[in-house]
Amino acid sequence: MNSREQQVTEVFVEVADSLIADFDVIDFLQKLSERCVEILDVAAVGILLADEHGVLHVLAASDEHTRLLELFALQYDQGPCVECYRSGRARTNIDLTDPGATADWPLFARGAQETGFVATSALPLRLRGRVIGAVGLFQTDPQPLSPQDLTLAQALADVATIAILQQRTLAHSEAERDQLQYALNSRVIIEQVKGILAERWQLPVDEAFRVFRAYARSHSLKLSQLAREIAEGRFNTGRIRTASTPPQAGTPAGI
């Protein structure tokens, strides 16, 4: 088995192990976005979820640049992820340097290029005909993704959908809406806490998030649970900073 096949196998084994009754969906999707970067050889990945009004929000991203880019795109209600969500169809191997290919979203294309991306693809988060969001793949290399890569990317997007819905059947529409909204609300609180910690500790936002996430994992806490306690002033963040240590080389990073 070659290294890529090994990576793919490991991801789906980790997925199976992670989808337990009470797993942390935000942390799961964060790690899944990072794994997509490794396996698909793309520069960045963003996972977006639609709220009850059909507006997309970033739920997880492989890095902060992707989050900012997607927020920029959504601010102007344009971009391939928006189109993908609305149509339910994938938009793949889009050349961001081609004015013809990006004529419908020039602001998005300009912002993407300024961030260093030259190509993008958008895949629907879908289950049984329902589309609840989209996954954005961003490349700094103009080489198109192969059909095999795109098939794998859609499989990972489908896994993300199952994780978001926590394996609830779509027949329970009220439970589904509640679960989607809870995930979105959790992400908003986590974003707020990332900013609080970055300012409090005088660290870049990505580094503050890494320390926060490492502490939650080591103490078996959900990211959303810990973030709410911090936001409500019920948790001393000095405990996190004191406990934080640099990651050790060779430590596996499973989902």
Summary of the structure (lengths in Angstrom):
residues: 255
radius of gyration: 18.0
end to end distance: 21.3
largest distance: 52.8
contacts: 799
relative contact order: 0.13
helix: 55%
strand: 15%
